[in-house]
């Protein structure tokens, strides 16, 4: 199966860091430590792991979320991130991996000092699904698949608790498409323990499914622990919403002041910028535009 994980200029870093310092001093703007989902720079990490993390830190990011570890030992990663004052907050893993090697994942996460393990891609009960592309895979899920994932998430969440790590689920857009009169995402939340399974809300994918992030934040206000900040260039196509290009924050259709204000009211602590291909400009330029927007956003 072809998976999603397969599929700033550094010279401006001082200005961006200063902007964040000014923003943090103001109660009217975004004032949380900004994080980056490292999937956005996965190619660069594969070419120069240490140097890319240095660019991430120089761009003003203080928290990071992993989407794979590039065959690096936890101790080596921690050495680099500690030297750059980057805080390792969470890591993404697919549901199949969570089922097959939970202890290995949790032991590695504990060495990194992660607070969260997040499921980025649920598992499928259909053995033929591995032959599908990632989009086909995500659209192949039945209610039985979601029920099986709910059971897996409860079990993994219980294991994670023993490592003092919180488990969470990251949404795509297919979870919000009704099946047999039910919304799979709501069913997943109903079938999982609210203390063992939290929510990482991807605002962009929710919008791609024509679901308001504000609605989800209110509905699941006691379960959301982090946000993925992802903007969409245009209103998504109803047939292929996932094909909508990502753009820097503030250049798309999302109402970030309203979303961030609501998140602040709910005391959500972790915010990760995420962009996925196709990119409309070089990724570090795009990240710089997003951080600049956040440094000036009025909430």
C-alpha positions in Angstrom: 0.0 0.0 0.0 1.3 3.5 -0.9 0.9 5.4 2.4 0.5 9.1 3.1 4.0 9.1 4.7 5.5 7.9 1.4 3.3 10.2 -0.7 12.4 30.0 5.7 14.8 30.8 4.6 17.2 30.7 7.6 18.3 34.2 7.0 14.9 35.5 8.3 14.9 33.4 11.4 15.9 36.3 13.8 13.1 38.4 12.6 10.6 35.6 13.0 11.8 34.7 16.4 11.5 38.4 17.4 8.0 38.4 16.0 7.0 35.5 18.2 8.5 37.1 21.2 6.4 40.2 20.6 3.3 38.1 20.0 3.8 36.1 23.2 3.9 39.4 25.1 0.5 40.3 23.9 -2.7 38.9 25.2 -4.5 39.8 21.9 -2.5 37.5 19.6 -1.3 33.9 19.3 0.9 33.3 22.3 1.5 29.6 22.5 4.8 27.8 21.6 4.4 27.0 17.9 4.9 23.4 16.8 5.7 21.8 13.4 4.5 18.4 12.2 7.7 17.2 10.6 5.9 15.5 7.8 6.1 18.9 6.1 9.9 18.6 5.9 10.3 14.9 5.6 12.3 15.1 2.3 14.7 17.6 3.9 15.1 15.5 7.0 16.0 12.5 4.9 18.8 14.5 3.2 20.1 16.3 6.3 18.4 15.4 9.6 20.4 17.6 12.0 20.6 20.6 9.6 16.8 20.5 8.9 16.0 20.4 12.6 18.3 23.4 13.0 16.4 25.3 10.3 13.1 24.4 12.0 14.4 25.8 15.3 15.8 28.9 13.6 12.4 29.5 12.0 10.9 30.0 15.4 9.4 26.6 16.1 9.7 25.3 19.7 7.7 22.1 19.5 7.8 19.2 17.1 5.7 16.3 16.2 7.3 13.3 14.4 6.0 11.4 11.4 8.7 8.8 11.3 12.2 8.9 12.9 14.4 8.4 9.8 16.1 5.3 11.3 17.7 7.5 14.0 18.0 6.1 17.6 16.0 8.0 20.2 19.1 9.0 22.0 20.6 10.6 18.9 17.4 12.5 18.1 17.1 13.7 21.7 20.7 15.0 21.6 20.0 17.1 18.6 16.6 18.4 19.7 17.9 19.3 23.2 20.8 21.2 21.7 18.3 23.2 19.6 15.7 23.8 22.4 13.2 21.8 20.4 10.6 20.0 22.6 9.6 16.6 21.3 5.8 16.5 22.0 4.3 13.7 20.0 4.7 11.2 17.3 2.4 9.8 14.5 2.0 6.1 13.9 -0.4 4.1 11.7 -3.0 1.9 13.4 -1.4 -1.3 12.0 1.9 -0.5 13.7 0.1 0.4 17.0 -1.5 -3.1 16.9 1.7 -5.0 15.9 4.4 -3.4 18.0 2.8 -1.2 20.8 5.6 -1.8 23.3 8.4 -0.9 20.9 6.6 2.3 19.9 5.9 3.3 23.5 9.5 2.5 24.7 10.9 4.6 21.9 8.5 7.4 22.7 9.4 7.3 26.3 13.1 7.7 25.5 12.3 10.8 23.4 10.2 12.2 26.2 7.0 12.3 24.1 3.8 13.3 25.8 1.5 11.9 23.0 1.3 9.1 20.5 -1.1 9.9 17.8 -2.7 7.6 15.3 -2.4 9.2 11.8 -3.9 6.3 9.8 -6.4 3.8 11.1 -6.1 0.1 10.4 -8.2 -1.9 7.9 -9.8 -5.3 8.4 -9.5 -6.0 4.7 -6.1 -7.7 3.8 -6.5 -6.5 0.2 -6.4 -2.9 1.3 -2.6 -2.8 1.4 -2.7 -2.8 -2.4 -4.6 0.5 -2.5 -3.2 4.0 -2.7 -3.5 6.0 0.5 -6.6 7.9 -0.6 -8.3 4.8 -1.8 -7.4 3.1 1.4 -8.9 5.9 3.5 -12.1 5.8 1.5 -12.5 2.0 1.8 -13.4 2.0 5.5 -16.7 0.4 6.8 -18.3 0.9 10.1 -16.9 -2.5 11.1 -13.4 -1.1 10.4 -14.1 1.9 12.7 -15.4 -0.4 15.4 -12.2 -2.4 15.2 -10.2 0.8 15.5 -12.1 1.9 18.5 -11.2 -1.4 20.3 -7.5 -1.0 19.2 -7.4 2.6 20.4 -8.8 1.8 23.8 -6.3 -1.0 24.2 -3.3 1.1 23.1 -4.5 4.0 25.2 -4.4 1.8 28.2 -0.9 0.7 27.4 0.3 4.2 26.8 -1.1 5.3 30.2 1.5 3.0 31.9 4.2 5.0 30.1 2.7 8.3 31.2 1.9 8.9 27.5 -1.5 10.1 26.2 -3.0 8.5 23.1 -4.9 10.6 20.5 -6.5 10.2 17.1 -5.8 12.5 14.1 -8.6 12.9 11.7 -8.6 12.9 7.9 -11.9 13.8 6.1 -13.4 10.4 5.3 -14.5 10.0 9.0 -17.1 12.6 8.5 -18.9 11.0 5.6 -22.1 9.3 6.7 -22.4 5.5 6.5 -25.7 3.8 7.2 -27.0 7.1 8.6 -24.1 7.4 11.1 -21.0 9.6 11.1 -18.0 7.4 11.6 -16.0 10.0 13.6 -18.8 10.4 16.1 -19.1 6.6 16.4 -15.4 6.4 17.0 -15.6 8.9 19.8 -18.6 7.1 21.3 -16.9 3.8 21.3 -13.6 5.0 22.8 -12.8 5.9 26.4 -12.6 9.7 26.7 -9.7 9.4 29.1 -7.7 7.0 27.0 -8.4 8.4 23.5 -8.0 12.1 23.0 -8.3 14.2 19.8 -5.7 15.9 17.6 -8.0 18.0 15.4 -6.7 18.6 11.9 -8.6 21.8 11.1 -7.8 21.6 7.4 -9.1 18.1 6.9 -12.3 18.8 8.8 -12.9 21.8 6.6 -12.2 19.6 3.5 -15.1 17.4 4.8 -17.3 20.6 5.1 -17.2 20.3 8.9 -16.6 23.4 11.0 -13.5 23.2 13.3 -15.5 25.5 15.7 -18.3 22.9 15.8 -15.9 20.1 16.6 -14.0 22.1 19.2 -17.3 22.8 21.0 -18.6 19.3 20.6 -15.4 17.6 21.8 -14.0 20.4 24.0 -13.0 18.0 26.8 -11.0 15.7 24.4 -9.1 17.9 22.0 -5.4 18.2 23.1 -3.8 19.6 20.0 -4.5 21.2 16.7 -3.1 20.8 13.2 -3.0 24.2 11.6 -3.6 23.6 7.9 -5.1 26.1 5.4 -6.8 25.2 2.1 -6.4 27.3 -1.0 -10.1 27.0 -2.1 -13.3 25.5 -1.1 -12.8 21.7 -1.4 -14.2 19.7 -4.3 -17.0 17.5 -3.1 -15.7 14.5 -5.0 -12.0 14.7 -4.1 -11.7 17.1 -1.2 -8.2 15.8 -0.3 -6.9 17.2 -3.6 -7.3 20.8 -2.5 -3.8 22.4 -2.3 -2.5 23.5 1.1 -1.4 27.1 1.4 0.3 29.2 4.2 -2.0 30.2 7.0 -4.0 33.3 6.2 -3.8 32.8 2.5 -6.7 30.3 2.3 -10.3 29.9 3.3 -9.9 29.1 7.0 -11.1 31.6 9.7 -8.0 31.3 11.9 -8.8 34.2 14.3 -12.1 32.4 15.3 -10.5 29.0 15.5 -7.5 30.1 17.6 -9.7 32.2 19.8 -11.9 29.2 20.5 -8.9 27.0 21.1 -7.5 29.5 23.6 -10.8 29.6 25.5 -10.5 25.8 25.8 -6.9 26.1 27.0 -5.5 23.9 24.2 -1.7 23.9 24.6 -0.3 22.4 21.4 -0.5 23.7 17.9 1.4 22.1 14.9 1.7 23.7 11.5 1.2 21.1 8.8 1.4 21.3 5.1 1.1 18.5 2.6 1.9 18.3 -1.1 1.4 19.5 -3.6 3.2 22.6 -2.3 2.5 25.9 -3.9 6.0 27.2 -3.0 9.2 25.9 -1.3 8.2 24.5 2.0 10.4 26.7 4.2 9.1 29.8 2.4 5.6 28.6 3.1 6.3 27.9 6.8 7.9 31.4 7.1 4.7 33.0 5.7 2.6 31.0 8.2 4.7 32.0 11.2 4.6 35.6 10.1 0.8 35.4 9.9 0.5 33.9 13.3 2.8 36.5 14.8 0.4 39.2 13.7 -3.0 37.5 14.0 -5.5 39.3 16.1 -7.7 37.0 18.3 
